Amino acid sequence: MLLTLLLALFAWGTPTTDSCARPLFEQDTLYLEAGCVTAFRNVGTSDNSRYGIGQRNLSFNEKILDNERAQSLSDFLKARTSLYIKEYGNGASAYLSLRGTSSSHTSIDWNGQDLSLPTLGQTDLSHVPLYFFDGLEIHLGGNSSLYGNGSIGGALQLRTTPRWEEGFSGNVLMRGGSFEHNFLGTTLRYNSGRLESKTALFYTGAKNDFTFRNNTRAGHPVETVNNAAYRNYGVLQEFFYRINDQHLLSTGVYYLDFNREIQPSVASNAHPKTYKSIFDNNTKAYLNLQGSTASNTLHYNVRASYSYDDERYEGDVIAAHRGQANVEAEYRQRYFSLKAGTLHLYTLPQVYAYGEGIHEWRNEAYATGRLLPAEGLTLSAGIRHIHVTDVSVPWLPSANLQYEWNLGKHRIQLRGAWAQSTKIPTLNDRYWGGNNVHLLPEISNNLETGVAYHYEHAQWEVGCDLTVYQANVRNWIRWLPVGEIWRPQNLAQVESRGLEANAHLRREYNWGQLGLTADYAYTHVCQTASTRPNDPNLGHQLAYQPQHTANASFEASYRNWLFQLDGHFIGSRTTTDRFEQLDPYFLLNTTLRYRLHCFRQPSDLSFTINNLLNTNYQNVLFYAMPGINFQIAWMFRF
């Protein structure tokens, strides 16, 4: 924040603002203050979603995220989607599973910088604060030609962007609730015309002393969770500088510090000798130059980034330095566009269980094109080649098509996609406790097709979407016991197939609006072939992969009031013992939000009740989750 204040003191120009805000209150809508806005055209290359036209994408812009800022990324996805997140307790480690794949099969990045730990190849979503980001996109289905390594299940992309609204703006957010949970965050933006600064700071923590029924003890007594407290704080500082109308230079630093007591299993809850803690530090920095020619046909990005991830557990260090350079160019016209680039990544791990001299180089080259051969029809295709230390990866192609009928108030869209994707064995897979360089990369063939319908007329909006997919993954990696030692091994094949359905309905009135959305996903994922004789897991649903998940939300706004009711269903799933099943569960949450003015500035006051039905459930076997609880939040905008 100090950097932003110094920038404001030395910048030129005096901001002009008007405190008159519109007294409208509708979901996903912000108060817009009158003021001077400097307009610049977009420069740099297009987002990958422009080329992934055959796949299902979920998009959440800043207006949607704004009502949920105090949540972690895992909490937001649970509330807003039917995606499955595997949680080891309240506020504990949380990992995303897309279409039945593991957490290491989803690539997660921030403005093109990988957020996964290079040693594990996965991202703990409980660490990631939604508060920092301005947009979120989820690309369901593998497509390594677009998203690179690890995108067998899909890709999740977080965005931070400048606003170019001259003068000061920002917010202060405070939230408190059950189990001594608290959140405090502040964001300050300053724009002087060509230079914009964004500073965001936050702190969150909880004693996390909720009660639960201990199903491992006679009589299932009610106990209080021990050793489950956590705290997380961080800072994001970014600068955006418009060199001219065709060039933008940006730089940023992102730092997180996460200290967490590891919530014990319910069987160990009363045994202090089993209590453990884990400490994480994540530092990420980038420098990016975006440009476009005066004719707006040629665009480019040149980007360099650095990250250092440090995890400490009982004195053991699991850390890694990672440097990345990326050059990308795009030729874009009305009916045709072509994007190509190279990526170079160097990783230097510092892990107590690795041998000496371990490091990794990764070099990638890719190209993708998009063509509009006829009205309503769009085609795209891409290819990527990856070269990695100690690993050989084949070429990874993809093909997409989309056809859209625009019939006035009605719009129908058909789409289809095929892609080959990969997940390279992680550093832990290859080097933990020895050299396992014999491991093969996981290779997936993904096929999907979908249809969407949208109707909009007067005050009505109706939409629905249906997607079916199939993916076959060869060389799926699992850690299995070899005597008394666990080693990673390639299984022969895993198949994932299923369907996803979504529908929404919205009706606007003079006094507000009513809205209803519903999501459902059916996921069947099982091992279809094995390198192990008489493998008992053949043909059975993989562990911790529910076949049925659903999410529904009802919203009603009246003037400055908003009422939300959200339901979240997770079906039964097997544990690591395929003969043992966890019960399905349904969670109901509700929020009442009021929009008011403080010091002539808009602000929101909200009251949330989670697990309204006081459901007793476990997401992961023997890890307790909380019953009914509440939160109160206040966001002040300026």
Secondary structure, DSSP 8 states (H G I E B T S, - for coil): -HHHHHHHHHS-S---EE--------TT-----EE-B------S---GGGT-TTS-EEEE-HHHHGGGTTSBHHHHHHHH---EEEESSTTS-EEEESTT--GGGEEEEETTEE-S-TTTS---TTS-BGGG-SEEEEEES--HHHH-TT-SSEEEEEE-----BSEEEEEEEEEEEGGGEEEEEEEEEEE-SSEEEEEEEEEEEE----EEE-TTSTT--EEE--S--EEEEEEEEEEEEEEETTEEEEEEEEEEEEEEEE---GGGTT-GGG-EEEEEEEEEEEEEEEEE-TTSSEEEEEEEEEEEEEEEETTEEEEEEEEEEEEEEEEE-SSEEEEEEEEEEEEEEEETTS-TT--EEEEEEEEEEEEEEETTEEEEEEEEEEEETTEE---EEEEEEEEEEEETTEEEEEEEEEEEEEE---HHHHHTTS--TT---EEEEEEEEEEEEEEEETTEEEEEEEEEEEEEEES-EEEEEETTEEEEEE-SEEEEEEEEEEEEEEEEETTEEEEEEEEEEEEEEEEEE-SSTT-TTBTSB-TT--SEEEEEEEEEEETTEEEEEEEEEE--EE-SSTT-EE--EEEEEEEEEEEEEETTEEEEEEEEEESTT-----SSTT-----SEEEEEEEEE-
